[in-house]
Amino acid sequence: MSDTGETPQFDLEVDATGLKCPLPILRAKKALAQLQSGQVLKVITTDPHAVRDFQAFSKQTGNGLLAQVEGEGNVTHFLARR
C-alpha cells in the first residue's frame, strides 16, 4: 500500500463505494476504456478485497497501478491506462 502523501493527478473518477467484487473492477474496466493511453483513473472502493483485486487486475491487464491510498473506511486506487 503506497501512501506518499501526494496523490496522482487523475483524468476520470469512479466512485465504487458500497460495491462488492467484482463490481469495482468492472466499473474500472469500463472507465479505462474511455481513457487514452497514459491517462489516470481514480477509483474509490470500500470492499476490503479491493486492494488485492486491483493489484491482480493491474498485473493481468497491464494497466499501471500508481497508488493505493487508504482513507477512512475506503481505499482509493489510481490506475494508468496502458
N, C-alpha and C positions, 0 to 999 in steps of 0.2 A: 504494500500500500504506500504509494508515494504521496507525500504532502510537504511540498517545499515552501508552502505559504503563498505561493503565486499560482493561480490557476491559469491554464492556457486560454488564449483568445479563442472564441468559437464562432461558427457561422450559422449554426442551427441548434435549437434546443428541443429535447423531447422530455416531457415530464411523465415518467412511468411509475410514479409513486402509487402505492397500493396494488400494483400489478404483480402477479406471481409468474415465475418461469413457466413457459418460455416467452410470455408476452413482452417483457422489456427488450429481449433480444430481437424479437420480430419487429417491434416498433423501431429499434435502432437500425435494423437491416433496411427497412422501408425508407427511413430518413436518409441513410447513407447513399441510397440510390439517387437521391435528389441532388447530392453534392458533387462538386468537381473534385478531381484528384488533388489531394493536399489540403482540402478544406476540413474543418474540425466540427465534430458533432459532440454536443454535451447531452448526457443522459442522466437524469436523476432517478434513483431507484430506492425502494425500501425493502425489497426482498433480500433476506440475509444471504441467499445463494448467488446473488447477482455479481459479487466480486469475482468469484470463481468462474461464473458463466461468461462474463465479459473478457476475462483473461483467455479462456478457451476459444471464444468467438474471434478474438483478435488473432490468435495463432492460426485458426482454421481458415480465416478469410484473408489474412494479410493486411488488414486494416490496423494501423498502429494504435496501440493503447498508450496514450501520452501520460495520463494520470488517473488515479482513482483517489478521490478525496472524501474522507469520512466527515459527515456533518452530524447534526443532532437527529438521530433516527433515520438517516439516509446516507447514501453514498452517491457521489457524482463522478461519472466516468467521462473521460474525454478521448474520443476516437478520431484518428486522422484517416480520411478516405485514401485508399491506395491508388 
